[in-house]
Amino acid sequence: MSLTKRSNKGSALTYTEVDDNFTHLGGDGTYQFPATDGNATQVLATDGDGQLSFVDQSGGEARTVKVDTNGDGTVNSTLDSSEELVLTAGEDISLAENNGVVTINSTTPMAEVSTISWHGGPPIAYSTSFTSQSSLTTSYISTPRADVLSELRPTANSIPKTRIMQTQARFNASMIGGNGALHQNIYQRLQIQAPGSVNSVINLGEATSHGFFGSSYGAIGICSVAGDVTRYFTAGQGIPNSGSLSTSESGGNYARAVHSVWYNPTANKTYIYTTGYPTHVMSSTSGDTTPNMYYDPFNWVSTGTYVTLHEVRLTKYIGQNGMYDNLTSHTMLPYGSYGLQYKFEWRKTGSGPVNLEDLVSTITSLPTENTV
């Protein structure tokens, strides 16, 4: 065996510096190098009997990863040993890693439910306005006999949600003077205190005009915005109040009432129909655009103003004294995460006596996204 003096002592020993006589290492020459160089990324491995050879790198036993991408319990994709498994956090998924352990958490908020009820006495929560056998009059009045005031709680973690209110009120109606059958109309309306446009206004983004149809007071303007934004337009069933659009964040003279909203999945656009008199909310020329279109479900009214969002009517034929009936309503409350005060009011139109006896109202908040 011959030894060669190296000119560069600071560098690592290379394969070319090992001649034909220097192929063994170890105290007794038990490790024998391969005769030729290996391929790129290969490593030296021993066969356990003194022979070294170049082999491909391996992370251990190769295993197939099976993936259920749609969550139905069946495997519809696989990863073989040559592919990498990459975990990526998303809008509803967060990831954490500690000492090689990956924790996957869902950030989707849960639904919330709150209830107010009254049965023959003052209701719970924030109201003291009912008295037993509350008698209705022919107009909405803010008196203890026909008005209940409560509070719509803010949703948890300031996450905007669609809120649905289901209400059932029970009435006792009688004939005039104890005789004479009649038809009685009973009305219920829901009013919510506006939180101020700084809390309720939503920027829908760039809008495109699609002109208008009709004329004078019957003119209707049409515009569209990108994506599905119909979740914002939830309030206003039963009355002509579904909020307003404006090209100004502060509303102003160009705010126009919303008539209808629908989403076109083919075009991926939401089309909004608004009052077109005296002018369209934006340019009446089809194809024109505006950089920002704003929507306020409370019509840019002053903070604290009560806005009627829903009204429903029950028509009852009174054929005998002490007839009972239930007035049931389902109301989509304004989209958002803020807390609001609300109140129910009732009235009648007929001459016979009508008493409100029971009320149960439940609000369910359903998350639609995780960020404002």
The 8 nearest C-alpha neighbors of each residue, nearest first, counted from 0:
[[1, 20, 21, 2, 19, 18, 22, 23],
 [2, 0, 3, 20, 21, 18, 19, 4],
 [3, 1, 4, 0, 21, 20, 18, 17],
 [4, 2, 5, 1, 16, 17, 18, 6],
 [3, 5, 2, 6, 8, 7, 16, 1],
 [6, 4, 7, 8, 3, 16, 12, 2],
 [5, 7, 8, 4, 9, 3, 10, 16],
 [8, 6, 5, 9, 10, 11, 4, 12],
 [7, 9, 10, 5, 6, 11, 12, 4],
 [10, 8, 7, 11, 6, 12, 5, 13],
 [11, 9, 8, 7, 12, 13, 5, 6],
 [10, 12, 13, 9, 8, 7, 14, 16],
 [11, 13, 10, 16, 14, 17, 15, 8],
 [14, 12, 16, 15, 11, 17, 10, 18],
 [13, 15, 16, 17, 12, 36, 18, 35],
 [16, 14, 17, 13, 18, 12, 36, 19],
 [17, 15, 14, 13, 18, 12, 3, 5],
 [16, 18, 15, 14, 21, 22, 19, 13],
 [19, 17, 21, 20, 16, 15, 22, 1],
 [18, 20, 21, 22, 17, 34, 0, 1],
 [19, 21, 0, 18, 22, 1, 17, 23],
 [22, 20, 18, 17, 19, 23, 0, 1],
 [23, 21, 32, 31, 20, 19, 17, 24],
 [22, 24, 31, 28, 30, 21, 32, 29],
 [25, 23, 28, 30, 29, 31, 22, 26],
 [26, 24, 28, 27, 29, 30, 23, 31],
 [25, 27, 28, 24, 29, 30, 23, 31],
 [26, 28, 25, 29, 24, 30, 23, 49],
 [29, 27, 25, 24, 23, 30, 26, 31],
 [28, 30, 49, 27, 25, 31, 24, 23],
 [31, 29, 49, 24, 23, 28, 50, 25],
 [30, 32, 23, 50, 22, 51, 49, 29],
 [31, 33, 51, 22, 23, 34, 30, 52],
 [34, 32, 52, 35, 51, 31, 36, 53],
 [33, 35, 32, 36, 22, 19, 52, 31],
 [36, 34, 33, 37, 32, 14, 53, 52],
 [37, 35, 38, 34, 33, 14, 53, 52],
 [36, 38, 53, 41, 35, 39, 54, 42],
 [37, 39, 41, 40, 36, 53, 54, 55],
 [38, 40, 41, 37, 42, 55, 36, 53],
 [41, 39, 38, 42, 55, 56, 37, 54],
 [42, 40, 55, 54, 39, 38, 53, 56],
 [43, 41, 53, 54, 56, 55, 44, 40],
 [44, 42, 53, 52, 51, 54, 45, 41],
 [43, 45, 51, 52, 53, 42, 54, 46],
 [46, 44, 51, 47, 50, 52, 49, 43],
 [45, 47, 48, 50, 51, 44, 49, 52],
 [46, 48, 45, 49, 50, 51, 44, 30],
 [47, 49, 46, 50, 45, 29, 30, 51],
 [48, 50, 30, 29, 47, 31, 51, 45],
 [49, 51, 31, 45, 48, 46, 30, 52],
 [52, 50, 45, 32, 44, 31, 33, 43],
 [51, 53, 43, 33, 44, 54, 45, 50],
 [54, 52, 43, 42, 37, 41, 44, 55],
 [55, 53, 41, 42, 43, 52, 56, 44],
 [56, 54, 41, 42, 57, 53, 40, 38],
 [57, 55, 41, 42, 54, 58, 40, 59],
 [58, 56, 59, 55, 60, 61, 54, 41],
 [59, 57, 60, 56, 61, 80, 55, 62],
 [58, 60, 57, 61, 56, 62, 80, 55],
 [59, 61, 62, 58, 57, 80, 63, 56],
 [62, 60, 80, 59, 63, 58, 79, 57],
 [63, 61, 80, 60, 64, 79, 78, 59],
 [62, 64, 79, 78, 80, 65, 77, 61],
 [65, 63, 78, 77, 62, 66, 79, 84],
 [64, 66, 77, 76, 74, 63, 78, 67],
 [65, 67, 76, 74, 77, 68, 75, 64],
 [68, 66, 74, 75, 70, 69, 73, 72],
 [69, 67, 70, 66, 75, 76, 74, 71],
 [70, 68, 71, 67, 72, 75, 73, 74],
 [71, 69, 72, 67, 68, 73, 74, 66],
 [70, 72, 73, 69, 67, 68, 74, 75],
 [71, 73, 70, 67, 74, 69, 68, 75],
 [74, 72, 71, 67, 75, 70, 66, 69],
 [75, 73, 67, 66, 76, 65, 72, 77],
 [74, 76, 67, 73, 66, 68, 77, 65],
 [75, 77, 66, 74, 65, 67, 78, 68],
 [78, 76, 65, 64, 66, 79, 63, 75],
 [79, 77, 64, 63, 82, 65, 80, 76],
 [78, 80, 63, 81, 82, 77, 64, 62],
 [79, 81, 61, 82, 62, 63, 78, 83],
 [80, 82, 79, 83, 78, 61, 63, 62],
 [83, 81, 80, 79, 78, 84, 64, 63],
 [84, 82, 85, 81, 78, 80, 79, 64],
 [83, 85, 86, 82, 78, 64, 79, 80],
 [86, 84, 83, 87, 82, 88, 78, 101],
 [87, 85, 84, 88, 94, 101, 103, 89],
 [88, 86, 85, 89, 94, 93, 92, 84],
 [89, 87, 93, 92, 94, 86, 90, 91],
 [90, 88, 92, 91, 87, 93, 94, 106],
 [91, 89, 92, 88, 369, 106, 93, 107],
 [90, 92, 106, 107, 89, 105, 93, 369],
 [93, 91, 105, 89, 88, 106, 104, 90],
 [92, 94, 88, 104, 103, 105, 89, 106],
 [95, 93, 103, 102, 88, 104, 92, 101],
 [94, 96, 102, 101, 103, 97, 93, 100],
 [97, 95, 101, 100, 99, 102, 98, 94],
 [98, 96, 100, 99, 101, 95, 102, 94],
 [99, 97, 100, 96, 101, 95, 102, 94],
 [98, 100, 97, 96, 101, 102, 95, 94],
 [99, 101, 97, 96, 98, 102, 95, 103],
 [102, 100, 96, 95, 99, 103, 97, 94],
 [101, 103, 95, 94, 96, 100, 104, 93],
 [104, 102, 94, 93, 101, 95, 92, 105],
 [105, 103, 93, 92, 106, 94, 102, 91],
 [104, 106, 92, 91, 107, 93, 103, 108],
 [107, 105, 91, 92, 108, 104, 93, 90],
 [106, 108, 91, 105, 109, 369, 366, 92],
 [109, 107, 106, 366, 110, 369, 158, 155],
 [108, 110, 111, 107, 366, 365, 364, 155],
 [109, 111, 365, 364, 366, 108, 112, 363],
 [112, 110, 364, 363, 109, 113, 365, 154],
 [111, 113, 363, 362, 364, 110, 114, 361],
 [114, 112, 362, 361, 363, 111, 115, 152],
 [115, 113, 361, 360, 362, 116, 112, 359],
 [114, 116, 360, 359, 123, 124, 361, 122],
 [117, 115, 359, 358, 122, 360, 123, 114],
 [116, 118, 122, 358, 357, 121, 120, 359],
 [119, 117, 357, 120, 356, 358, 116, 122],
 [118, 120, 131, 356, 357, 117, 132, 121],
 [119, 121, 131, 118, 130, 117, 122, 129],
 [120, 122, 129, 127, 117, 130, 123, 128],
 [123, 121, 117, 116, 126, 120, 127, 124],
 [122, 124, 115, 116, 125, 126, 121, 117],
 [125, 123, 126, 115, 149, 122, 150, 116],
 [126, 124, 149, 123, 150, 148, 127, 122],
 [127, 125, 148, 128, 149, 124, 122, 147],
 [128, 126, 121, 129, 122, 125, 147, 143],
 [127, 129, 143, 147, 126, 146, 130, 121],
 [130, 128, 121, 143, 144, 127, 147, 131],
 [129, 131, 133, 120, 144, 121, 132, 143],
 [130, 132, 119, 120, 133, 129, 356, 121],
 [131, 133, 354, 356, 355, 134, 130, 119],
 [134, 132, 144, 355, 354, 131, 130, 145],
 [133, 135, 354, 353, 132, 144, 355, 136],
 [136, 134, 346, 353, 354, 145, 347, 133],
 [135, 137, 346, 138, 347, 134, 139, 348],
 [136, 138, 347, 348, 346, 135, 139, 349],
 [139, 137, 346, 136, 140, 347, 345, 348],
 [138, 140, 346, 345, 344, 141, 137, 136],
 [139, 141, 142, 138, 145, 146, 344, 345],
 [140, 142, 146, 145, 143, 139, 344, 144],
 [141, 143, 144, 140, 145, 146, 128, 129],
 [142, 144, 128, 129, 145, 146, 130, 141],
 [143, 145, 133, 142, 129, 130, 146, 134],
 [146, 144, 143, 344, 345, 142, 135, 133],
 [145, 147, 344, 141, 343, 143, 142, 128],
 [148, 146, 342, 343, 128, 126, 129, 149],
 [149, 147, 342, 126, 341, 146, 125, 343],
 [148, 150, 125, 126, 341, 340, 342, 124],
 [151, 149, 340, 341, 339, 152, 125, 148],
 [150, 152, 339, 338, 340, 341, 153, 149],
 [151, 153, 338, 150, 154, 339, 337, 113],
 [154, 152, 338, 337, 336, 155, 151, 339],
 [153, 155, 336, 157, 152, 158, 156, 337],
 [154, 156, 157, 158, 153, 336, 108, 111],
 [155, 157, 158, 154, 336, 108, 153, 159],
 [158, 156, 336, 155, 154, 159, 153, 337],
 [157, 159, 156, 336, 369, 370, 160, 155],
 [160, 158, 335, 336, 371, 157, 334, 366],
 [161, 159, 366, 365, 367, 335, 334, 364],
 [160, 162, 334, 365, 364, 366, 163, 367],
 [161, 163, 364, 332, 363, 331, 160, 365],
 [162, 164, 331, 363, 362, 330, 332, 364],
 [163, 165, 362, 330, 361, 329, 331, 166],
 [166, 164, 329, 361, 360, 328, 330, 362],
 [167, 165, 360, 328, 327, 359, 361, 164],
 [166, 168, 327, 359, 326, 358, 325, 360],
 [167, 169, 358, 326, 325, 357, 359, 327],
 [168, 170, 325, 357, 356, 324, 355, 358],
 [171, 169, 355, 324, 323, 354, 356, 325],
 [170, 172, 323, 354, 322, 321, 353, 355],
 [173, 171, 353, 322, 321, 352, 170, 323],
 [174, 172, 320, 321, 352, 351, 322, 319],
 [173, 175, 177, 351, 178, 320, 179, 180],
 [176, 174, 351, 177, 178, 179, 350, 173],
 [177, 175, 178, 174, 351, 179, 173, 352],
 [176, 178, 174, 175, 320, 173, 179, 319],
 [179, 177, 174, 176, 175, 180, 319, 320],
 [178, 180, 174, 175, 181, 177, 318, 176],
 [179, 181, 318, 317, 174, 178, 319, 182],
 [182, 180, 317, 316, 183, 179, 174, 318],
 [183, 181, 316, 315, 317, 184, 314, 349],
 [182, 184, 349, 315, 314, 316, 181, 185],
 [185, 183, 314, 348, 347, 313, 315, 349],
 [184, 186, 347, 313, 312, 346, 314, 183],
 [187, 185, 312, 346, 345, 311, 347, 313],
 [188, 186, 345, 311, 310, 344, 312, 346],
 [189, 187, 310, 344, 309, 343, 311, 190],
 [188, 190, 343, 309, 307, 342, 308, 310],
 [189, 191, 307, 306, 342, 341, 305, 308],
 [192, 190, 341, 305, 306, 340, 193, 307],
 [191, 193, 305, 303, 304, 340, 341, 339],
 [192, 194, 303, 302, 304, 195, 297, 305],
 [195, 193, 302, 198, 303, 192, 199, 196],
 [196, 194, 302, 197, 193, 198, 301, 199],
 [195, 197, 199, 200, 198, 299, 194, 295],
 [196, 198, 195, 199, 200, 194, 249, 248],
 [199, 197, 196, 195, 200, 194, 337, 335],
 [198, 200, 196, 197, 295, 195, 201, 194],
 [201, 199, 295, 196, 294, 198, 197, 293],
 [202, 200, 294, 293, 203, 199, 295, 231],
 [203, 201, 293, 204, 292, 294, 291, 200],
 [202, 204, 292, 293, 201, 291, 224, 205],
 [205, 203, 291, 202, 292, 206, 290, 224],
 [204, 206, 290, 291, 289, 224, 292, 203],
 [207, 205, 224, 223, 289, 288, 292, 222],
 [208, 206, 288, 223, 222, 287, 286, 224],
 [209, 207, 222, 285, 287, 286, 210, 288],
 [210, 208, 285, 221, 222, 286, 207, 211],
 [209, 211, 285, 283, 284, 208, 221, 220],
 [212, 210, 220, 219, 221, 283, 209, 218],
 [211, 213, 219, 218, 220, 214, 210, 221],
 [212, 214, 218, 217, 219, 211, 215, 216],
 [215, 213, 218, 217, 216, 212, 219, 276],
 [214, 216, 217, 218, 276, 277, 213, 275],
 [217, 215, 276, 218, 214, 277, 275, 274],
 [216, 218, 214, 215, 213, 219, 276, 275],
 [217, 219, 213, 214, 275, 215, 216, 212],
 [220, 218, 275, 274, 211, 212, 273, 213],
 [219, 221, 211, 275, 273, 279, 272, 274],
 [222, 220, 272, 209, 211, 271, 210, 208],
 [221, 223, 208, 209, 207, 271, 270, 206],
 [222, 224, 270, 207, 269, 206, 271, 268],
 [225, 223, 206, 269, 268, 205, 207, 226],
 [224, 226, 268, 267, 269, 223, 227, 205],
 [227, 225, 268, 267, 269, 228, 224, 262],
 [226, 228, 269, 229, 262, 268, 267, 225],
 [229, 227, 230, 231, 226, 269, 203, 232],
 [228, 230, 231, 232, 227, 260, 261, 262],
 [231, 229, 228, 232, 233, 161, 334, 227],
 [230, 232, 229, 334, 233, 228, 333, 161],
 [233, 231, 229, 230, 234, 241, 296, 260],
 [232, 234, 331, 231, 333, 230, 332, 334],
 [235, 233, 331, 332, 333, 241, 232, 236],
 [234, 236, 241, 308, 240, 309, 238, 237],
 [237, 235, 309, 238, 234, 330, 308, 241],
 [236, 238, 310, 309, 235, 311, 239, 308],
 [239, 237, 240, 236, 235, 309, 310, 308],
 [240, 238, 241, 235, 237, 236, 258, 256],
 [239, 241, 235, 238, 242, 308, 256, 257],
 [242, 240, 235, 257, 234, 296, 239, 243],
 [241, 243, 296, 298, 295, 297, 240, 257],
 [242, 244, 256, 255, 298, 257, 295, 294],
 [245, 243, 294, 254, 255, 293, 256, 257],
 [244, 246, 254, 247, 293, 250, 253, 292],
 [245, 247, 292, 293, 291, 248, 281, 244],
 [248, 246, 245, 250, 249, 293, 251, 292],
 [247, 249, 250, 293, 246, 245, 200, 202],
 [248, 250, 247, 251, 299, 196, 245, 200],
 [251, 249, 247, 254, 245, 248, 299, 253],
 [250, 252, 253, 254, 249, 247, 245, 299],
 [251, 253, 254, 250, 255, 245, 247, 280],
 [252, 254, 251, 280, 245, 255, 250, 246],
 [255, 253, 245, 244, 250, 252, 251, 243],
 [254, 256, 243, 244, 274, 280, 273, 253],
 [257, 255, 243, 273, 274, 242, 258, 244],
 [256, 258, 273, 243, 241, 242, 259, 272],
 [259, 257, 273, 272, 256, 274, 241, 260],
 [260, 258, 272, 257, 271, 261, 273, 241],
 [259, 261, 271, 270, 272, 229, 269, 262],
 [262, 260, 270, 269, 263, 229, 271, 259],
 [261, 263, 269, 268, 227, 270, 264, 229],
 [262, 264, 268, 265, 266, 267, 269, 261],
 [265, 263, 267, 266, 262, 268, 227, 226],
 [266, 264, 267, 263, 268, 262, 226, 269],
 [265, 267, 268, 264, 263, 226, 225, 269],
 [268, 266, 264, 226, 265, 263, 225, 227],
 [269, 267, 225, 226, 266, 263, 224, 262],
 [268, 270, 262, 223, 224, 227, 261, 263],
 [269, 271, 223, 261, 260, 222, 262, 268],
 [270, 272, 260, 222, 221, 223, 259, 273],
 [273, 271, 221, 259, 258, 220, 257, 260],
 [274, 272, 257, 258, 220, 256, 219, 255],
 [273, 275, 219, 255, 256, 276, 220, 218],
 [276, 274, 219, 279, 218, 220, 278, 273],
 [277, 275, 278, 216, 218, 274, 215, 279],
 [276, 278, 275, 279, 215, 216, 218, 274],
 [279, 277, 276, 275, 280, 253, 281, 283],
 [278, 280, 275, 281, 220, 283, 282, 276],
 [279, 281, 253, 255, 245, 254, 278, 275],
 [282, 280, 279, 283, 208, 246, 289, 278],
 [281, 283, 284, 287, 208, 279, 280, 210],
 [282, 284, 210, 279, 285, 281, 211, 208],
 [285, 283, 210, 282, 287, 286, 208, 209],
 [284, 286, 209, 210, 208, 287, 283, 207],
 [287, 285, 208, 207, 209, 284, 288, 210],
 [286, 288, 208, 285, 207, 284, 282, 289],
 [289, 287, 207, 206, 208, 286, 290, 205],
 [288, 290, 206, 291, 205, 207, 292, 287],
 [291, 289, 205, 204, 206, 288, 292, 246],
 [292, 290, 204, 205, 289, 246, 293, 206],
 [291, 293, 246, 203, 204, 202, 206, 245],
 [292, 294, 202, 245, 244, 201, 203, 246],
 [293, 295, 244, 201, 200, 243, 202, 245],
 [294, 296, 200, 297, 298, 242, 243, 199],
 [242, 297, 295, 298, 241, 243, 333, 294],
 [298, 296, 295, 299, 242, 193, 300, 306],
 [299, 297, 242, 243, 295, 300, 296, 256],
 [298, 300, 297, 196, 250, 295, 301, 195],
 [301, 299, 298, 297, 302, 304, 193, 195],
 [302, 300, 304, 195, 303, 299, 193, 196],
 [301, 303, 195, 194, 193, 304, 300, 192],
 [302, 304, 192, 193, 194, 301, 305, 195],
 [305, 303, 192, 193, 302, 301, 306, 300],
 [304, 306, 192, 191, 190, 193, 303, 307],
 [305, 307, 190, 191, 192, 308, 304, 193],
 [308, 306, 190, 189, 309, 191, 305, 188],
 [307, 309, 235, 190, 189, 234, 306, 240],
 [310, 308, 189, 188, 236, 235, 237, 307],
 [309, 311, 188, 237, 187, 238, 189, 312],
 [310, 312, 187, 186, 188, 237, 309, 313],
 [313, 311, 186, 185, 187, 314, 184, 310],
 [312, 314, 185, 184, 326, 315, 186, 311],
 [315, 313, 184, 183, 185, 312, 182, 316],
 [314, 316, 183, 182, 317, 184, 313, 324],
 [315, 317, 182, 181, 318, 183, 314, 180],
 [318, 316, 181, 180, 319, 182, 315, 174],
 [317, 319, 180, 316, 181, 320, 174, 179],
 [320, 318, 317, 174, 173, 322, 321, 180],
 [319, 321, 173, 174, 322, 177, 172, 318],
 [320, 322, 173, 172, 171, 323, 319, 174],
 [323, 321, 172, 171, 320, 173, 319, 317],
 [324, 322, 171, 170, 321, 172, 169, 325],
 [323, 325, 170, 169, 326, 322, 171, 315],
 [326, 324, 169, 168, 327, 170, 167, 323],
 [325, 327, 168, 167, 313, 169, 324, 328],
 [328, 326, 167, 166, 325, 168, 329, 165],
 [327, 329, 166, 165, 330, 167, 326, 311],
 [330, 328, 165, 164, 166, 331, 163, 327],
 [331, 329, 164, 163, 332, 165, 328, 309],
 [330, 332, 163, 234, 233, 162, 164, 333],
 [331, 333, 162, 234, 163, 330, 233, 334],
 [334, 332, 234, 233, 335, 296, 331, 162],
 [333, 335, 161, 231, 160, 332, 159, 233],
 [336, 334, 159, 160, 337, 333, 161, 199],
 [335, 337, 159, 154, 157, 153, 158, 160],
 [338, 336, 153, 335, 339, 154, 152, 157],
 [337, 339, 153, 152, 151, 336, 340, 150],
 [340, 338, 151, 150, 192, 341, 152, 337],
 [339, 341, 150, 192, 151, 149, 191, 342],
 [342, 340, 191, 190, 149, 150, 148, 192],
 [341, 343, 148, 147, 190, 189, 149, 191],
 [344, 342, 189, 147, 188, 146, 190, 148],
 [343, 345, 146, 188, 187, 145, 139, 342],
 [346, 344, 187, 186, 145, 139, 188, 135],
 [345, 347, 138, 137, 186, 139, 135, 136],
 [346, 348, 185, 137, 184, 136, 349, 186],
 [347, 349, 137, 184, 183, 185, 350, 346],
 [350, 348, 183, 351, 347, 184, 182, 137],
 [349, 351, 175, 352, 348, 183, 174, 347],
 [350, 352, 175, 174, 349, 173, 353, 172],
 [351, 353, 173, 172, 350, 354, 174, 175],
 [354, 352, 172, 171, 135, 134, 351, 173],
 [353, 355, 134, 171, 133, 132, 170, 135],
 [356, 354, 170, 133, 132, 169, 357, 134],
 [355, 357, 132, 119, 169, 170, 354, 118],
 [358, 356, 118, 169, 117, 168, 119, 355],
 [357, 359, 168, 117, 116, 167, 169, 118],
 [360, 358, 116, 167, 166, 115, 117, 168],
 [361, 359, 166, 115, 165, 114, 116, 167],
 [360, 362, 114, 165, 164, 113, 166, 115],
 [363, 361, 164, 113, 163, 112, 114, 165],
 [362, 364, 112, 163, 162, 111, 365, 164],
 [365, 363, 162, 111, 110, 161, 160, 112],
 [364, 366, 110, 161, 160, 162, 363, 367],
 [367, 365, 160, 368, 161, 110, 108, 159],
 [366, 368, 160, 365, 161, 159, 369, 230],
 [369, 367, 366, 370, 159, 158, 160, 371],
 [370, 368, 158, 107, 371, 367, 90, 159],
 [371, 369, 368, 158, 159, 157, 90, 367],
 [370, 159, 158, 369, 368, 157, 335, 336]]
